[in-house]
Amino acid sequence: MNINLAKVASQKKIKYFLITFVDLFGVQRAKLVPTRAISEMQNNGAGFGGFATHLDLSFSEPDMFAVPDPQSLIQLPWQPDVAWLASDLVMNNELMGQCPRVILKNQINSLETLNMKMMTGVECEFFILNEEGTKVADDRDDALKPCYDVAALMRRFDVLSEICDSMIKLGWNPYQNDHEDANGQFEMNWEYADCLTTADRHVFFKFMVKSIAEKHGLRATFMPKPFTELTGNGCHAHISLWDMKKKKNLFHDYSDQLGLSKIGYHFIGGIIKSVDAFAAWFNPSLNSYERLNATTTNSGSTYSPTGVTYSGNNRTHMIRIPDEGRFEFRAADGAVNPYLLQSGIIAMGLDGIKNKRKPGKRQDINMYKQGHKLKRIKKLPVNLDQALKKFSEDVIVKNSIGSKIVSKYVKLKKRELKEFNKVRESNKKDWTRRNIIDC
């Protein structure tokens, strides 16, 4: 479908376009382009110096161009004369392999060779803080068990309703908003879609939440663990696999006790096999491992997985099968790059399907109370350094994503670790917050 952005601008009274891309660390970058120039940008892309972003590029390399995808266009609900566009990166007239959106498209192409399409939804948790980002904005939100608290929820009605109304206008079909397990923490859910659409919306959602919070003199953060004593921000993904026409759910099997097909179990088997190796993508920040390895919080639970296990409708496990024909992946956190989240899931799942990997025995215990009794289960990495080592050495990671992308990502992350290690011990906590709070 050919979409002429100049005509769309005229019809919708758009004056400016944000041509955006996401770098390897999940940071969203943009050029603000007036409508008069959008035709040229649609054809050739907006130019960027890649060295200035979290991409493995030198200062001497030529400009890279963010070529917008017209189908991704979103008119900002809170500022309708501006429209947002997701883009793919091009250099020397070729798609850039280390562009996260291109990485995801390549994984989607691999799925399509098997006539499969992945449909996903994400649950994005975030905190609403004071403007400085130092504490929960609502001083009265101090209960030990604040989850679903109606009063604390409604005291943030001004922000949450504006975000939800925006999603309704955009046709995302949001269906619930709630106060989460930590003080000042919220979650907003919208309808699932194909994984590229979900990734684009995930990127925009984070931008939208932060922008609307700022309008109200507040600060929103998706940081995995902003407060030691409170539950961290997860980013759970709900996953199903369909035929290309989206007529048949390939994960659905009525005869199975949990309603999941053999393909579904093989997909989970692939995740069980490789999730520790992909943790550097799903849990990409230093702060991520404070969430994964957290001690009991004020509420009595961390809501983060303690081991690589799967179960039925049991939230203490890394993978939960809450309903027929889908499962929930609970390992990723709020710092995850939306495109790499979906890419990693496909890569693991494809390996599981192709090799018919078995997920092992289903566990129905409470992992927080009885998990220590399982002696042979795999554990997720305990820190970013360990995660990067597994990521850089794993054969499945290299075969599915490509050795060049793996080495570039590890190189950039090790540079970040080097900077962190230079910081005095007494300043490390402040450094972490300052560098990750706006992830």
N, C-alpha and C positions, 0 to 999 in steps of 0.2 A: 504494500500500500504506500503510494507516494504522497507525502505530506509536505506542502509548501509552507514553510514557517513564516514567510513574509505575509502570505494570505491569512494564515491563522492569527498573526499579530494584528492585522487590520480588523478581522472579524471580532476578536476578543479584546481589542483596545489594549494590547500589550505594548509597552514602551521600551522595555528592556528584557534581555534574556540573561540568565545566569548559566553559562556553559561550564559544566562541572565535570570533574573526574575525582576518583579516590586513589590515593597512592597506596603503597604496600602496607603502611602502618594504619590504614583506614582513615587518614586525614582527608577531608573533602576540600578540594581546591577549585577555584572558579575565576572566570573573567566575566565582567558585567558588560554586555554588548548591547548598544542601542539598536532598535529595530531597523534603522536604515542600513545597518551592516550585516543583518542576519542571513541574507541570501548567500553572501560570500562565505560566511562562517559555516553555513550548512554544507556548502560544497567542499571547502578546504579545511575547516576546523579553526579553532582559536589557538594561537601560538603560545607556548610556555617554555621556559628554561627548566628542563627536567632536573638539573642539578640542585635546584632550590627546594626540591620536594624529597619525600622518602622513597626515592627510586635510585637504583644503582647506576647513576650516570655521572660522567665527568663534566667539568665546566667547559671543556673544549668541544663537546658534542653539539650538533645542530639542534635547532628548535624541534620540539615535539608538538604535535597538533591534536587537540581534543576535538574529535569529530562527533557532533551531537547526534543522538538517536531521536528523531522527531517523535517516535511513538512513546518516548518516555516523558514527554512534555507535561509539566504540572504548573498551573497558574497559582501563584502563592495566594492562598485564601485570605491571609492577613494583609497582603499588599498586591492586589490583582493586576496592577500595571507591570508587574514583573513575573516572568515565567522561568521555571527551572528545567534544565535538560541534563540527563546523564550522557556521558560520552565515552567513546573508545579512543585510546591513544595511538597515534600514528607517527612514525619517524622514518624519513627517507622513503615515503610512500608505502611503508609496510606497517601492519599492525604490530604493536609492541608486545612482546611475549610476557613482559613483567607487569602489564596493566591488569589489575585485578578483575576488571569487567571482561577483558579478553580471556583471562585464565578461566573464568566461569563459562564463557561461551564455548571454549574448547572442550570443557568437560560435558557441556550440554550436547555438543556435536558427537562426543563419544557415546553418550546415552542414545542419541537418535539413530546411530548405526544399528542398535538393537531394537529400534522402533519403540523406544520408551521415552517418557517425559516425566520429570519429577515435579510434583506439586508440593509446595511447602507454605507453612505459616510460621511466624515468629512471635514470641512473647518478649517484649523489650521492657525490662525493669529499669527504673530511674529514680533518683532522689530529687526532691525540690528543696534547694538550700537557700540561705541568705545570699545577697548579691556578691559577697566576698567568697562564698563557697566554703565557709569554715564551720557551719553548723546547720542543722535542720531549720528551715525557715519558720515553721510553726512551733513556737515554744510550748504550746499546749499539747502537742503530739508527743507525749512522753510515756504512754502506757507500756507495760512489759510485754503485752500481747496486742499490738495495734492492728494486726491483720484484719481487713474488712471493716475497720472501725468507721461507722457512719458519720460521726461528728467530724473526725479528722479528714475524712473524704470530702465532705461538703464544705469544709473551710477552704479547700483548694478548688472549689467548683468553678471559680472564675477562670483559672488556667486550664483545668481538665476539660471543661465544656467547650472552650474555644478550640482546643486541639481536636476534640471529638467532632464538633461541628465542621471543622475543616476536613476531616476524613470523610464525613458524610457528603460534603460538597464535591469531594474528589472521586466519589464512587467506590471507596474502599470497603464499604459496608462494615463499619465498626460495630461490635455487638456487646462489649462490656468494658467497664473501667473500674479498677478497684484499688483500694489501699492495700499495699503488700505487707510482708512480715516485719519490715523494719520501720521505725519511726521516720516519717517524711518520705517513704518509698511508695511508688505507684506503678501500675501496669495498665496498658491499654491494648485491647485486642481488636484486630480487624481480620477480614476474610482471607483465607488462603488463596494462592494463585500459582501460576508456573514460577519456577525458582528464580528466573531472571527478573520477572516483574516484582516478586517479593523482595529480592535483593535491592532493586532500585528504590522501592518504597521504604525499605529499611533505612537506606541512606538518607532519603528525604525526611523520614520520620524523626530521626535524630536531629537533623537540622531544624525541623519545624518545632519540636519540643523545646529546644534550646532558645530558639528565636522568640517563641510566644512567652516562655518564662521570663526572658529579658524584658519584654514589653511590660510585664507586671512587676519589674524591679527585683526579679528573683534569678536564681541560677539553677539549671537542671544539669545533672551529671549521670552518665552511664558507667562511671568508674566502678570496676568490679568490687572493691572493698574500701569505700571511703571512711568507714568507721569500724574499728576493731570489734566493738561490742555489739554491732548490729549486723543483721543478715546482709549479704552482698547482692550485687546486681547480676543476675543470670540473664542469659538470652537463649531460651529454650526454642527448639525448632520442631515442628510437627511435620512429618514426612509421609508421603505416599507416592507410589509409582503407577503411572497410567500408560495406556497405549497412546500413540501419537494423536489420535482424534479425541482423546480424553473421554472415551465412551466406557472403557473398562478399567477398574481399579485392580492393578496387578498384585497388590498386596492383600486383596480380600479373598478369604476362603471361609465359607459358612461352616464347613466341617471341622475346622480347627477350634479348639477350646477358647482361644482368644481372638478368633476371626482373622488370623494372619496366614498368608500363603507361604509355600516353600520359598518362593522368591523373596518374600518379606523377611523370612528367617535367615536366608543367605545374605541379604543386605545387612541385617543386624550382625551376622557373623563377620562380615567385612569390617564393620565398625569395631567390634570387639577385638579383632586382630590388630587394627592399626591406629586406634584412637590415641594411644599414648604417643605414637610417632607424629600424629597431626596436632598434638596439644599446642605446639608453638604457633599454630594458626588459630585454634579455638580459644586459647588462653594466652594472648600475645604480649601481655604487659607484665612487668615486675610485680605489680599489685594483684594480678590474676591469681597468683599462688597463695596469697593471703586469704582469698576466698576459698580455694580448693582445699587448703589445709587448715581451715579455721577451727578454732575451738568453739565450744557451745556459746551461742549468742544470748543476749538478754531474753529473747523469746523462747529459748530452749532448743532451737534447731538452726542449722546453717543453710538448709535447702540446697546444698551443693553435694555432688557425688563424692563418696569416699573410696570407691573402687570401680572397676570396669565390669559391671553386671547389668543384667536386664531382668524385668519382672512384668507382671500384669499391671493393674492400676495401683501402683505403689511408688510414691514419690521419693522414697529413700534410695532409689537405684538410678544409675546413669541413663538407662533406657527404660521408659515406661510405655506399656501398651494399654492405653486407656480405653480404646474403642476398637471396633472391627476395622480392618483395612488401613491402619496407620499406626505410627508410634511416635513417641516424643523423645528427642535427644536433648539431655539436660546438662551436658558438660560445658558448653560454651558460655562465655560471660559477656558483660556489656561492652568490653573493649574490642570485641571481635570485629574484624573487617567483614561487612555484610556479604561481599562477593566471595571472599575466601571461605566463609562459613559454608555457603552453598557448594562451592567447589570441592572442599574437603569431604563433605558428606557424599557427594556423587562419586568421588575417587574411591573412597572406602567401600561404598555400596557396590560399585561396579566390580571391584576386585572380589568382593564376596559372592556376587552372582556368577562371575566367570569361573571362579574356583570352587563354587558350591560350598562355601565355608559354613561350618556349623557353629552356632553361637554358644554351644555348651548348655549346661543345665540352667533352666530358669530358677531364679532365687525369689522366694516370697517372704523372706524374713525382713525385719526392720534393720536396715544396714547400720543405722546410728547406734543401735543397742546391741545387735548381735553380729555385726559385720566382722568383728575381730575373730570370730569362730571360723571364718572361711580362710583357710591357710594358703590356698593356691591361686587366689584371684589376682589378676593384674591390677596394678595401681597406676594412677596418673602421675606424671612428674611432680616433684616437690618444689621445683623452682624453674625459672626461665632458662637458666644455663643448661640444666638437665634436659629440658624440653627441646632446646636447639640441637643438642648433641644427638638425641634420638631422631629428630627431624632430618638432620644432615646425613645420617648414616643409613636410614631405612630404605630398603630396596623398593618397596611398594610405593613409597612417597616419590622417589626419583622416577620410577617407571610411569606413574600416573600424572605427575605434575611437570616433570622434566628437571634434569640435573641443573640446568642453567638458572631456572627460577629459584630452585632450592638454595643454590649457592648465593644468589643475590640477596635473598631474604635473610639468610643466616649472616651474611656479611654486614648488612645494615643493622640487624638486631645486636650483633656482637659489638658494633660501634656504640650503640646505645648503652649496653652493659659496661663498656669501658668508661663512658662518661659518668655513669652512676657510681662506679667503683672509685672514681677520683674524689667523690664528695665525702666530706667528713662524716663520720658515723652519726654525730649529733644532728646533722642536717639531712640525712638520707630520707627521713620520713617527709620532710617538707619538699624535698626534690621530687619524690615520687608523686605527692599530691599535685604539685605545680605542673608536672609534665603529663599527668594521666587524667586529671579531673575533667578535661574537655575532650576525652577520647571519643 
